[in-house]
Amino acid sequence: MHPLAYLDSLQPLSIQLGLERVERGLEALGRPDRRFAILHVAGTNGKGSTCAMAATALRAAGHRVGLYTSPHLVRFHERIQVEGVAISDGALGALVERVRRACPWHERGKAGERLTYFEFATLLGLEHFAREGVEVVVLEVGLGGRLDATNAVTPLVTAVSRIGLDHVQLLGNTLDAIAREKAGIFKRGVPAVVTQAQEPEALAALRDEARAREAPFHVAGADYAGPVALRGPHQRGNAALAAAALRLLDRAGVSVGEEHVARGIAEARWPGRLEEVGGAVLDGAHNPDGAAALAAALPVLYPGRPVELVFGVLTDKDHAGMLRLLGRAVRGLHLVAPNSPRARAPADYRDLARVHCAAVDVHESFPAALRCAREASADGAVLCVAGSLYLVGEARALLAERAEM
C-alpha cells in the first residue's frame, strides 16, 4: 500500500488523546526522541510561525535542524522537514514500513489500541530526525498539550504562543481550562516561556501550572525590535516568543547567538500566513483570534483597499465569531466548503454572514468561488482566502499550479 494511502487509512482513528500508544511506539523504535535536543511549542495561534522562526534561527546558528508541524497545507511531507527540506517519498515509505514492523500490535489491536494518524505521523517524524542525525528539533504540538502525542518527549525548552478558544469540545470551554491543557507540556526543571500576548486568565493558568510542575517560568517581551519576515502586526509577538525560547535554548547548551536569532526572524518563511500566491493573500485564520489578527493586518498591509474574501470553515470551528470579526473588514464574502468531510455547508450560515457583510454569495467549489472573488476584485481590491487551513491548502495548490503553467 502506498504510504499516504496507509496513513489515510488511519484517519477514522484520529483524535484519541493519550500518551500510552505513542510511548509504546517510541520504546519499540528505541527512543529516537532522545537523540536530539527539543524545543516543544504549544498554543492556539502563532505556534507554527514561532516554530518556523526558531527553526530558521537554529539553522543560521549552524545546527542540523528538524521541524515537525501540523497540519500540512498541500502534502503530508510538509510536516516533517530536515534543514528546511520536506521528507522524500522514498524516506517516507521506508519509515512507514519501519514503524509498522516495530509496532505489530498497532495493526492487530482494536481501535482504541491502535496508533492514530497523528500518533503514527509523530513516530515517523521523530524516527526520521534520528536517522538524519539532526541536533535539535522544533516540535509543534498537534492539539492541546497534556495528552498530545508530541508530549511523550522530554524537551530542553517549552514555549506557549497565544491561547484562544478553539477545540473547546476536547480541551474545555474557558481560557483557564484550555491554558491548563496547553501547559501540560511543562516539565519539572525544563524552562517554559509564554508569549506576553495572553489574556490575563490564560496567563494566570499558565503561571499556576508552571509552579505546580516545577518548571522555571518566563514571559517573553511584548514586542520584537528587529525586522520580522512574516507579515502582520501579530507576528511581532510571535517573534518575541521565538527569540525568548532561543535564548533559553542557548543557556541550556544549544548555541544560538543574537545574530542568529535576528537572522532567523528576519528570514523565516511560513506558507499560508498572509502569504501572497498567484495574486491572492492566503491566511490560515481558522478561529476568532486568528480572524482578529487577519482583520487587523489587512488594512495595515493594504491601506485603503477593499477586500474580497473567499471563506470556508469546518463544523467544529466558531464560524459566528470569525464572521463577526471578518465581515466588518471585507467588502464581499464568497462562501465555499473546504475540502474536508468536516466542512460546514455554506448555505447553513449564509444568512448569518449577511448580518455582518452586505455582499455574500455561495459557491459549489473553490475554483468557482475564486473566479467570482477575482472578478469582484478587478477594481484593485485585495483577494483573500481564509477560514480553514484545508481551504488555504486547496487554494495554494491551485494557485501555485497556475503560476507554473
KOLKETOR-642048 format. One record per residue (C-alpha): x, y, z; residue in three letters. Coordinates in steps of 0.5 Angstrom, whole numbers, padded with zeros to 4 digits, always signed. Example, Ala and Ser with C-alpha at 12.3 -4.5 7.8 and 13.67 -1.06 7.14 Angstrom:
+0025-0009+0016ALA
+0027-0002+0014SER
END
This chain:
+0000+0000+0000MET
+0003+0007-0002HIS
+0005+0010+0005PRO
+0000+0016+0004LEU
-0006+0011+0003ALA
-0004+0008+0009TYR
-0004+0014+0013LEU
-0010+0016+0011ASP
-0013+0009+0013SER
-0011+0011+0020LEU
-0016+0018+0019GLN
-0022+0014+0023PRO
-0018+0013+0029LEU
-0016+0021+0029SER
-0016+0025+0036ILE
-0016+0020+0041GLN
-0012+0024+0046LEU
-0007+0020+0051GLY
+0000+0018+0051LEU
+0000+0011+0052GLU
+0000+0009+0045ARG
+0006+0013+0043VAL
+0010+0012+0049GLU
+0010+0004+0047ARG
+0012+0006+0040GLY
+0018+0010+0042LEU
+0020+0005+0046GLU
+0019+0000+0040ALA
+0023+0004+0036LEU
+0029+0005+0041GLY
+0027+0012+0043ARG
+0029+0016+0037PRO
+0027+0023+0041ASP
+0033+0022+0046ARG
+0038+0023+0041ARG
+0037+0031+0040PHE
+0035+0037+0044ALA
+0028+0039+0043ILE
+0024+0046+0043LEU
+0017+0044+0044HIS
+0012+0049+0042VAL
+0004+0049+0044ALA
-0001+0055+0043GLY
-0007+0056+0040THR
-0005+0062+0035ASN
+0002+0063+0033GLY
+0006+0057+0035LYS
+0007+0055+0027GLY
+0010+0062+0026SER
+0014+0061+0032THR
+0017+0054+0030CYS
+0019+0057+0023ALA
+0023+0063+0026MET
+0026+0059+0031ALA
+0028+0053+0026ALA
+0031+0058+0022THR
+0035+0062+0027ALA
+0038+0055+0029LEU
+0040+0053+0022ARG
+0043+0060+0022ALA
+0047+0058+0028ALA
+0050+0052+0024GLY
+0046+0047+0027HIS
+0042+0041+0024ARG
+0035+0042+0025VAL
+0029+0038+0025GLY
+0022+0041+0024LEU
+0015+0038+0026TYR
+0009+0042+0025THR
+0002+0040+0023SER
-0003+0040+0019PRO
+0000+0040+0012HIS
-0003+0045+0007LEU
-0002+0041+0001VAL
+0003+0035+0002ARG
+0004+0031+0008PHE
+0011+0031+0007HIS
+0011+0039+0009GLU
+0010+0036+0017ARG
+0017+0033+0017ILE
+0023+0037+0015GLN
+0030+0037+0016VAL
+0034+0043+0014GLU
+0028+0046+0011GLY
+0027+0040+0006VAL
+0021+0036+0007ALA
+0022+0029+0007ILE
+0022+0025+0001SER
+0017+0020-0002ASP
+0023+0014-0001GLY
+0024+0016+0006ALA
+0017+0017+0008LEU
+0015+0010+0005GLY
+0021+0007+0009ALA
+0019+0010+0015LEU
+0012+0007+0015VAL
+0015+0000+0014GLU
+0020+0001+0020ARG
+0014+0003+0024VAL
+0009-0002+0022ARG
+0015-0007+0023ARG
+0017-0004+0030ALA
+0010-0004+0033CYS
+0006-0010+0030PRO
+0001-0009+0036TRP
-0001-0003+0032HIS
-0005-0007+0027GLU
-0007-0013+0031ARG
-0011-0009+0036GLY
-0017-0006+0037LYS
-0019+0002+0035ALA
-0017+0004+0042GLY
-0010+0000+0042GLU
-0008+0003+0035ARG
-0004+0009+0033LEU
-0008+0014+0031THR
-0006+0018+0024TYR
-0003+0024+0028PHE
+0001+0019+0033GLU
+0004+0015+0027PHE
+0006+0021+0024ALA
+0009+0024+0030THR
+0013+0017+0031LEU
+0015+0018+0023LEU
+0018+0025+0025GLY
+0022+0023+0031LEU
+0025+0017+0027GLU
+0027+0021+0021HIS
+0030+0026+0025PHE
+0034+0021+0029ALA
+0036+0017+0022ARG
+0038+0024+0019GLU
+0043+0026+0025GLY
+0039+0032+0027VAL
+0042+0036+0033GLU
+0036+0040+0035VAL
+0028+0039+0033VAL
+0023+0044+0034VAL
+0017+0040+0035LEU
+0010+0043+0035GLU
+0004+0041+0039VAL
-0002+0038+0035GLY
-0008+0039+0039LEU
-0008+0042+0047GLY
-0001+0039+0050GLY
-0002+0035+0056ARG
-0005+0029+0052LEU
-0002+0031+0045ASP
+0003+0025+0042ALA
+0008+0030+0042THR
+0008+0031+0050ASN
+0012+0024+0050ALA
+0018+0027+0049VAL
+0023+0031+0054THR
+0025+0038+0051PRO
+0030+0042+0053LEU
+0025+0048+0053VAL
+0018+0049+0052THR
+0014+0055+0049ALA
+0007+0057+0049VAL
+0004+0062+0044SER
-0002+0066+0045ARG
-0008+0062+0047ILE
-0015+0063+0045GLY
-0022+0059+0045LEU
-0021+0053+0040ASP
-0022+0046+0040HIS
-0027+0047+0046VAL
-0030+0040+0046GLN
-0024+0037+0047LEU
-0020+0042+0051LEU
-0025+0046+0055GLY
-0029+0052+0054ASN
-0026+0057+0058THR
-0019+0060+0057LEU
-0017+0058+0064ASP
-0018+0050+0062ALA
-0015+0051+0055ILE
-0009+0054+0058ALA
-0008+0048+0063ARG
-0008+0043+0058GLU
-0003+0047+0054LYS
+0001+0048+0060ALA
+0001+0040+0060GLY
+0008+0040+0056ILE
+0011+0044+0062PHE
+0016+0039+0066LYS
+0020+0039+0072ARG
+0026+0043+0071GLY
+0025+0045+0064VAL
+0025+0052+0063PRO
+0018+0055+0060ALA
+0017+0061+0056VAL
+0010+0064+0054VAL
+0008+0070+0050THR
+0006+0076+0053GLN
+0000+0077+0049ALA
-0004+0072+0053GLN
-0011+0074+0056GLU
-0010+0075+0064PRO
-0014+0069+0065GLU
-0009+0065+0061ALA
-0003+0068+0063LEU
-0005+0066+0071ALA
-0007+0059+0069ALA
+0000+0058+0065LEU
+0004+0061+0071ARG
+0000+0057+0076ASP
+0001+0050+0072GLU
+0009+0052+0072ALA
+0009+0053+0079ARG
+0006+0046+0080ALA
+0010+0043+0075ARG
+0016+0046+0078GLU
+0018+0049+0071ALA
+0022+0055+0071PRO
+0017+0060+0068PHE
+0019+0066+0063HIS
+0014+0071+0060VAL
+0017+0074+0053ALA
+0018+0081+0051GLY
+0011+0085+0049ALA
+0015+0086+0042ASP
+0021+0085+0038TYR
+0025+0090+0036ALA
+0028+0088+0030GLY
+0026+0086+0023PRO
+0021+0081+0022VAL
+0020+0077+0016ALA
+0013+0074+0017LEU
+0007+0079+0016ARG
+0002+0082+0020GLY
+0003+0086+0027PRO
+0001+0080+0031HIS
+0008+0077+0028GLN
+0012+0081+0033ARG
+0009+0078+0039GLY
+0011+0071+0036ASN
+0018+0074+0034ALA
+0019+0076+0041ALA
+0017+0069+0044LEU
+0021+0065+0039ALA
+0027+0070+0041ALA
+0026+0068+0048ALA
+0026+0061+0047ALA
+0032+0061+0043LEU
+0036+0065+0049ARG
+0033+0060+0054LEU
+0036+0054+0049LEU
+0043+0058+0048ASP
+0043+0058+0056ARG
+0041+0050+0056ALA
+0047+0049+0052GLY
+0045+0049+0044VAL
+0049+0055+0042SER
+0045+0061+0039VAL
+0048+0068+0038GLY
+0044+0074+0038GLU
+0046+0075+0031GLU
+0043+0068+0029HIS
+0036+0070+0033VAL
+0036+0076+0029ALA
+0037+0073+0022ARG
+0032+0067+0023GLY
+0027+0072+0025ILE
+0028+0077+0019ALA
+0029+0071+0014GLU
+0023+0066+0016ALA
+0018+0063+0012ARG
+0012+0060+0014TRP
+0007+0058+0008PRO
-0001+0060+0008GLY
+0000+0066+0013ARG
-0001+0073+0010LEU
+0002+0070+0004GLU
+0001+0072-0003GLU
+0001+0067-0008VAL
-0002+0068-0015GLY
-0005+0075-0014GLY
-0009+0072-0007ALA
-0007+0073+0000VAL
-0007+0067+0004LEU
-0008+0066+0011ASP
-0009+0061+0016GLY
-0014+0064+0021ALA
-0019+0059+0023HIS
-0021+0061+0030ASN
-0024+0068+0032PRO
-0017+0070+0035ASP
-0014+0069+0028GLY
-0019+0072+0025ALA
-0018+0078+0029ALA
-0011+0078+0027ALA
-0012+0078+0020LEU
-0018+0083+0020ALA
-0012+0088+0024ALA
-0007+0086+0019ALA
-0011+0087+0012LEU
-0011+0095+0013PRO
-0004+0096+0015VAL
-0001+0092+0009LEU
-0006+0094+0004TYR
-0008+0101+0006PRO
-0014+0104+0003GLY
-0016+0098-0001ARG
-0023+0094+0000PRO
-0022+0086+0001VAL
-0026+0081-0003GLU
-0025+0074+0002LEU
-0026+0067+0000VAL
-0028+0064+0006PHE
-0030+0057+0009GLY
-0030+0054+0015VAL
-0030+0047+0019LEU
-0036+0045+0023THR
-0032+0045+0030ASP
-0030+0052+0029LYS
-0033+0058+0031ASP
-0036+0061+0025HIS
-0040+0066+0028ALA
-0034+0069+0032GLY
-0030+0069+0026MET
-0035+0072+0021LEU
-0037+0078+0026ARG
-0029+0080+0026LEU
-0028+0079+0019LEU
-0035+0081+0016GLY
-0033+0088+0018ARG
-0026+0088+0015ALA
-0028+0086+0008VAL
-0033+0088+0002ARG
-0035+0082+0000GLY
-0036+0075+0002LEU
-0035+0069-0002HIS
-0037+0063+0002LEU
-0035+0055+0000VAL
-0034+0049+0004ALA
-0027+0047+0005PRO
-0024+0040+0002ASN
-0026+0036+0008SER
-0031+0032+0011PRO
-0032+0036+0017ARG
-0033+0042+0013ALA
-0039+0047+0015ARG
-0044+0048+0009ALA
-0044+0055+0007PRO
-0052+0055+0006ALA
-0052+0054+0013ASP
-0049+0060+0015TYR
-0051+0065+0009ARG
-0056+0069+0013ASP
-0051+0070+0019LEU
-0046+0072+0014ALA
-0050+0077+0011ARG
-0052+0080+0018VAL
-0044+0082+0018HIS
-0043+0084+0011CYS
-0048+0086+0005ALA
-0045+0082-0001ALA
-0045+0075+0001VAL
-0045+0069-0005ASP
-0045+0062-0004VAL
-0041+0057-0009HIS
-0040+0050-0010GLU
-0033+0049-0011SER
-0027+0053-0009PHE
-0025+0055-0016PRO
-0032+0058-0017ALA
-0031+0062-0011ALA
-0024+0064-0013LEU
-0027+0066-0020ARG
-0032+0070-0017CYS
-0028+0074-0012ALA
-0022+0075-0017ARG
-0028+0079-0022GLU
-0030+0083-0016ALA
-0023+0085-0014SER
-0022+0087-0021ALA
-0022+0094-0019ASP
-0016+0094-0014GLY
-0019+0090-0008ALA
-0015+0085-0005VAL
-0017+0078-0006LEU
-0016+0074+0001CYS
-0017+0067+0002VAL
-0018+0065+0010ALA
-0023+0061+0015GLY
-0019+0054+0014SER
-0012+0051+0013LEU
-0016+0046+0009TYR
-0018+0052+0004LEU
-0012+0055+0004VAL
-0008+0049+0002GLY
-0013+0048-0003GLU
-0012+0055-0005ALA
-0004+0054-0005ARG
-0004+0048-0009ALA
-0009+0051-0015LEU
-0005+0058-0015LEU
+0002+0055-0015ALA
+0000+0050-0020GLU
-0003+0056-0025ARG
+0003+0060-0023ALA
+0008+0055-0026GLU
+0004+0054-0032MET
END
